[in-house]
Amino acid sequence: MSTSMKVIRDQVVQALLVAVLSPPPPLAAVRVADTPQGKLWRVGYAEGPIVVPHGKKKKVRPLEPGSILKIRVGPDGIVCERKKTAVLSVPLTAVTEVSYDAASHRVSRAVLAQLGPMASSGGACYPPEGCGAMVLGTLLVAAASTPFKYTNHFVRITWEAQGEEKRVEFKVDKHDYKSFLAELGSATGREWRDSAQEKRDADQALKSHNGCQEPALTGSGLSFSASKPSATQAELNAAAACGFRMVSFENAASTGLTVRMQRTAAPPDVYQYLVLHAIRASKEQRDLTTRVHKGFA
């Protein structure tokens, strides 16, 4: 049974309206109460070393991203609770860094999510109707032309435990993340780091014509967001020309890929980078061999 063009158009328009008027609600990090042990906050879990009991045998498994936690910041440390049970406790003296990061998303992603039920509702389209092209065209136009964006805000806590560095990240509301960060900074005695602004400054500096004179490129460390392979290669080499060398990259589910670099050289003794986009193993091997012969290690 086929689905009429009018029905499909109506469903696409409805999806657009729902996505624009009702964007995905952010998880709130709201101070919910004052307790004798400290202030209590409600946050969304993003990632980190938190496990919870599962099943009748109470085996543990990683906590699912998006789970709601309550955090108490007090003299006894930073305590995370789920269903009134403590799942993580971080001593204030063990905290080495408190940082903020962000990730922006287009509303068009929400459009695709709203169209999900339509795709699985059992309706079928046949080539003569051309409905597949119409739906795809509408979605492409929506993705390209919809100016609306929403930003997710994340707070990361880094601490040291038994000689090992550990990190946990929470998703917070746009109206409350600064007060939450201030609370953590006051409790730990550490000024929070704005990683999102640092990466924006680095991205702009690496695309600037002023080169190494940009303020973001005059320090000893550098972090920026990686995007397309070609753009990432250009940014790596722009930083390398200023004496930076890549030391690590981090692929976080919340904020994407971040490249970290350190200043280790001075021009002209600098590094050069090549980014390969591997599609097939045989092609990747051939490209690597060719680049090695040209001096890349």
NORTANOR-V790366 format. One record per pair of residues at least 12 apart in sequence whose C-alpha atoms are under 10 Angstrom apart, sorted by the first residue. I is the first residue (numbers start at 0). J is the second residue. D is the distance in whole Angstrom. If there is no record, write none. Layout:
i=(I:I)
j=(J:J)
d=(D:D)
This chain:
i=(0:0:0:0:0:1:1:1:1:1:1:1:2:2:2:2:2:2:2:3:3:3:3:3:4:4:4:4:4:4:4:5:7:7:7:7:7:7:7:7:8:8:8:8:10:10:10:10:10:11:11:11:11:11:11:11:11:11:12:12:12:12:12:13:13:13:14:14:14:14:14:14:14:14:14:15:15:15:15:15:15:15:15:15:15:15:16:16:17:17:17:17:18:18:18:18:18:18:18:18:18:18:19:19:19:19:19:19:19:19:19:20:21:21:22:22:22:22:22:22:22:22:22:23:23:23:23:24:24:24:25:25:25:25:25:25:25:25:25:25:26:26:26:26:26:26:26:26:26:26:26:26:26:26:27:27:27:27:27:27:27:27:27:27:27:27:27:28:28:28:28:28:28:28:28:28:28:28:28:28:28:28:28:28:28:28:28:28:29:29:29:29:29:29:29:29:29:29:30:30:30:30:30:30:30:31:31:32:33:34:34:34:35:36:36:36:36:36:36:37:37:37:37:37:37:37:37:37:38:38:38:38:38:39:39:39:39:39:39:39:39:39:40:40:40:40:40:40:40:40:40:41:41:41:41:41:41:41:41:41:41:41:42:42:42:42:42:42:42:42:42:42:42:42:42:42:42:42:43:43:43:43:43:43:43:43:43:43:43:43:44:44:44:44:44:44:44:44:44:44:44:44:44:44:44:45:45:45:45:45:45:45:45:45:45:45:45:45:45:45:45:45:46:46:46:46:46:46:46:46:46:46:46:46:46:46:47:47:47:47:47:47:47:47:47:47:47:48:48:48:48:48:48:48:48:49:49:49:49:49:49:49:50:50:50:50:51:51:51:51:51:52:62:62:64:64:64:64:64:65:65:66:66:66:67:67:67:67:67:68:68:68:68:68:68:68:68:69:69:69:69:69:70:70:70:71:72:72:72:72:72:72:72:72:73:73:73:73:73:73:74:74:74:74:75:75:75:75:75:76:76:76:76:76:76:76:76:76:76:77:77:77:77:77:77:77:77:78:87:89:89:89:89:89:90:90:90:90:91:91:91:91:91:91:92:92:92:92:92:93:93:93:93:93:93:93:94:94:94:94:94:94:94:94:94:94:94:94:95:95:95:95:95:95:95:95:95:96:96:96:96:96:96:96:96:96:96:96:96:96:97:97:97:97:97:97:97:97:97:97:97:97:97:97:97:97:97:97:98:98:98:98:98:98:98:98:98:98:98:98:98:98:98:98:99:99:99:99:99:99:99:99:99:99:99:99:99:99:99:99:100:100:100:100:100:100:100:100:100:100:100:100:100:100:100:100:101:101:101:101:101:101:101:101:101:101:101:101:101:101:102:102:102:102:102:102:102:102:102:103:103:103:103:103:103:104:104:104:104:104:105:105:105:105:105:105:105:105:106:106:106:106:106:106:106:107:107:107:107:107:107:107:107:107:107:107:108:108:108:108:110:110:110:111:111:111:114:114:149:150:150:151:151:151:151:151:151:152:152:152:152:152:152:152:152:152:152:152:152:153:153:153:153:153:153:153:153:153:153:154:154:154:154:154:154:154:154:154:154:154:154:154:154:155:155:155:155:155:155:155:155:156:156:156:156:156:168:168:169:170:177:180:194:194:195:195:195:195:196:197:197:197:197:198:198:198:198:198:198:198:198:199:199:199:199:200:200:200:200:200:200:200:201:201:201:201:201:201:201:201:201:201:202:202:202:202:202:202:203:203:204:204:204:204:205:205:205:205:205:205:205:206:206:206:206:207:210:210:210:210:211:211:211:211:211:211:212:216:216:216:216:216:216:217:217:217:218:218:218:219:219:219:219:219:219:220:220:220:220:220:220:220:220:220:221:221:221:221:221:221:221:221:221:222:222:222:222:222:222:222:222:223:223:223:223:223:223:223:224:224:224:224:224:224:224:224:224:225:225:225:225:225:225:225:226:226:226:227:227:228:228:228:228:229:229:229:229:230:231:231:231:231:232:232:232:232:232:233:233:233:233:234:234:235:235:235:235:235:235:235:235:236:236:236:236:236:237:237:238:238:238:238:238:238:238:239:239:239:239:239:239:239:239:239:239:239:239:240:240:240:240:240:240:240:240:241:241:241:241:241:241:241:241:241:242:242:242:242:242:242:242:242:242:242:242:243:243:243:243:243:243:243:243:243:243:243:244:244:244:244:244:244:244:244:244:244:245:245:245:245:245:245:245:245:246:246:246:246:246:247:247:247:248:270:271:271:272:272:273:273:273:273:275:275)
j=(121:122:123:124:125:121:122:123:124:125:128:130:121:122:123:124:125:128:130:122:123:124:128:130:124:128:129:130:131:133:134:130:114:117:122:124:130:131:133:134:130:133:134:137:113:114:116:117:134:110:111:113:114:117:134:137:138:141:110:114:137:138:141:110:113:114:107:109:110:111:112:113:114:115:117:106:107:109:110:111:113:114:137:138:141:145:110:113:106:109:110:113:105:106:107:108:109:110:111:112:113:147:105:106:107:109:110:145:146:147:148:106:106:109:105:106:107:108:109:110:147:148:149:106:108:109:149:149:151:172:42:43:149:150:151:152:170:171:172:173:41:42:43:44:65:66:67:151:152:169:170:171:172:173:40:41:42:43:67:152:170:171:172:173:174:175:176:40:41:42:43:67:68:69:70:152:153:154:169:170:171:172:173:174:175:176:178:179:41:42:69:171:172:174:175:176:178:179:42:69:70:71:175:178:179:69:70:71:71:71:72:73:73:71:72:73:74:75:76:70:71:72:73:74:75:76:77:78:70:71:72:73:182:69:70:71:72:73:77:78:79:80:68:69:70:71:72:79:171:175:179:67:68:69:70:71:79:80:169:170:171:172:65:66:67:68:69:70:79:153:154:168:169:170:171:172:176:179:64:65:66:67:68:69:153:168:169:170:171:172:62:63:64:65:66:67:68:69:79:153:167:168:169:170:171:62:63:64:65:66:67:153:154:155:167:168:169:170:171:251:252:253:61:62:63:64:65:155:166:167:168:169:170:251:252:253:61:62:64:155:156:157:165:166:167:168:169:61:62:86:87:165:166:167:168:61:62:63:79:86:87:167:62:63:86:87:63:81:84:85:86:86:81:86:168:169:170:252:253:169:170:81:169:170:80:81:82:169:170:80:81:82:83:84:85:86:169:81:82:83:84:85:85:87:88:88:89:91:179:182:183:185:186:187:90:91:182:183:186:187:90:91:186:187:88:89:90:91:92:88:89:90:91:92:93:94:183:186:187:89:90:91:94:156:183:186:187:90:167:156:157:158:159:160:158:159:160:187:158:183:186:187:188:189:158:159:186:187:188:157:158:159:160:161:164:187:156:157:158:159:160:164:165:166:183:187:188:189:156:157:158:159:164:165:166:187:189:155:156:157:158:159:166:184:187:188:189:190:191:192:154:155:156:157:158:166:168:180:181:183:184:187:189:190:191:192:193:194:153:154:155:156:157:168:180:183:184:189:190:191:192:193:194:195:152:153:154:155:156:168:169:176:177:180:191:192:193:194:195:196:151:152:153:154:155:168:170:192:193:194:195:196:197:198:253:254:150:151:152:153:154:170:173:193:194:195:196:253:254:255:149:150:151:152:153:195:253:254:255:148:149:150:151:152:254:147:148:149:150:151:142:143:145:146:147:148:149:150:141:142:145:146:147:148:149:138:139:140:141:142:143:144:145:146:147:148:138:141:142:148:138:141:142:138:141:142:134:138:173:172:173:170:171:172:173:253:254:169:170:171:172:173:174:175:176:177:195:253:254:168:169:170:171:172:173:176:195:253:254:167:168:169:170:171:176:177:179:180:183:191:192:193:194:167:168:169:170:180:191:192:194:168:169:180:183:191:251:253:253:253:191:192:222:223:222:223:224:254:223:215:221:222:223:215:221:222:223:224:225:257:258:215:222:223:224:213:214:215:216:221:222:223:213:214:215:216:221:222:223:224:234:238:215:222:223:224:225:234:215:223:216:234:237:238:223:233:234:235:236:237:238:230:233:234:237:237:237:238:240:241:237:238:239:240:241:242:241:237:238:241:242:243:262:241:242:262:243:261:262:242:243:260:261:262:263:243:244:245:246:259:260:261:262:263:238:243:244:245:258:259:260:261:262:245:247:248:257:258:259:260:261:235:248:256:257:258:259:260:248:249:250:254:255:256:257:258:259:248:249:250:255:256:257:258:255:256:257:274:276:273:274:275:276:273:274:275:276:274:258:272:273:274:271:272:273:274:275:271:272:273:274:258:272:258:259:260:270:271:272:273:274:269:270:271:272:273:271:272:260:261:262:269:270:271:272:260:261:262:263:264:265:266:268:269:270:271:272:264:265:266:267:268:269:270:271:262:263:264:265:266:267:268:269:270:260:261:262:263:264:265:266:267:268:269:270:259:260:261:262:263:264:265:266:269:270:271:259:260:261:262:263:264:269:270:271:272:258:259:260:261:262:263:270:272:258:259:260:261:262:259:260:261:260:295:294:295:295:296:287:290:295:296:287:290)
d=(9:7:6:8:9:10:6:5:5:7:9:10:9:6:6:6:9:9:9:9:9:8:8:8:9:8:9:6:10:9:9:10:10:9:10:10:8:9:9:7:9:8:8:9:9:7:10:7:10:8:9:9:7:9:7:8:8:10:9:10:9:10:10:9:9:9:10:8:5:8:8:5:6:10:10:9:8:8:6:9:8:9:10:9:8:9:9:10:10:8:8:8:10:6:7:8:5:5:9:9:7:10:10:7:9:8:8:9:10:7:9:10:10:9:10:7:10:10:7:9:9:9:8:9:10:7:8:9:10:9:10:9:9:9:7:9:8:7:6:8:9:7:6:9:8:9:8:9:9:9:6:6:6:9:9:6:6:7:9:10:8:5:4:8:9:8:9:6:5:4:7:10:9:9:9:10:10:10:9:7:5:5:9:9:6:7:9:7:5:7:10:8:7:9:6:9:9:8:9:9:9:9:8:9:8:9:10:9:9:9:10:9:9:8:8:6:7:8:9:10:6:5:4:7:9:9:9:10:8:6:6:7:9:7:6:4:7:9:10:9:10:10:8:5:5:6:8:9:10:10:8:7:6:4:6:9:10:10:10:10:8:10:9:8:6:5:6:7:9:10:10:10:6:6:6:8:10:10:8:5:6:5:6:9:9:9:6:5:7:9:8:8:5:5:5:6:7:10:10:9:8:7:5:6:9:9:8:5:6:8:10:8:9:9:8:5:5:6:10:9:8:7:9:8:8:6:9:9:8:6:5:7:9:8:8:8:9:9:9:9:10:10:8:6:4:6:9:8:8:10:8:7:7:7:10:6:6:9:9:6:7:8:5:9:7:9:9:9:10:10:7:10:10:10:10:9:10:9:9:9:8:9:10:10:9:7:9:10:10:6:5:8:9:10:10:9:9:7:9:8:10:9:9:9:10:10:10:9:10:8:7:10:7:10:10:9:10:9:7:10:9:8:8:10:9:9:7:7:10:7:6:4:5:8:9:9:10:8:9:5:6:7:9:10:8:9:9:9:10:9:9:7:9:9:8:9:9:9:9:9:7:5:9:10:9:9:10:7:9:9:5:5:7:10:10:9:7:6:4:7:9:10:9:10:10:7:9:8:8:6:5:7:9:10:10:9:8:8:6:5:7:10:9:9:9:10:7:8:7:8:7:6:5:6:9:10:10:8:10:7:7:9:7:7:5:6:9:10:8:6:5:7:8:9:8:10:10:10:9:5:4:6:6:9:7:6:5:6:9:9:10:8:9:8:7:6:5:6:7:9:9:6:5:7:8:10:10:9:7:5:5:8:9:9:9:7:7:6:5:6:9:9:10:9:8:6:9:8:6:10:9:6:5:7:8:8:7:5:8:7:6:4:6:9:9:9:6:6:6:8:8:10:8:8:6:4:7:9:9:8:7:8:6:6:7:8:9:10:6:5:8:9:7:9:8:9:10:10:8:10:8:8:9:8:10:9:10:10:10:10:8:7:7:8:7:8:9:8:6:5:7:6:10:10:7:10:9:9:9:6:5:5:6:9:9:8:10:8:8:8:6:5:7:7:7:9:9:7:10:9:10:10:10:6:4:6:9:9:10:10:10:6:9:10:9:10:10:9:9:9:10:9:8:9:10:9:9:9:10:8:8:7:8:9:8:6:4:6:10:9:10:10:9:7:8:9:8:6:9:10:9:8:9:9:6:7:7:7:6:9:9:9:9:9:6:7:9:8:9:10:7:9:9:9:9:8:6:8:9:6:7:10:9:7:8:10:8:9:9:8:9:8:10:8:6:9:9:10:7:7:9:9:9:8:10:9:10:9:8:9:8:9:6:5:8:8:9:10:10:8:6:5:6:10:8:8:9:9:8:6:5:6:8:9:10:9:7:6:5:6:9:9:10:9:6:6:7:9:10:10:10:9:7:6:5:6:9:9:10:10:8:5:6:6:9:8:9:10:9:9:6:7:7:9:7:9:9:9:9:10:9:7:9:6:6:5:9:10:8:9:9:10:9:9:10:9:9:8:6:9:9:9:8:6:6:8:9:10:8:9:9:10:9:9:10:9:9:8:9:9:9:9:10:6:5:6:8:9:8:7:8:9:6:7:8:8:10:8:7:7:9:10:8:9:10:8:5:6:5:5:6:8:8:6:7:10:6:5:4:6:7:8:10:8:8:10:9:5:5:6:6:8:8:7:9:9:7:6:4:6:9:10:9:9:8:6:5:7:10:5:7:9:9:10:10:8:8:10:10:8:8:10:8:10)
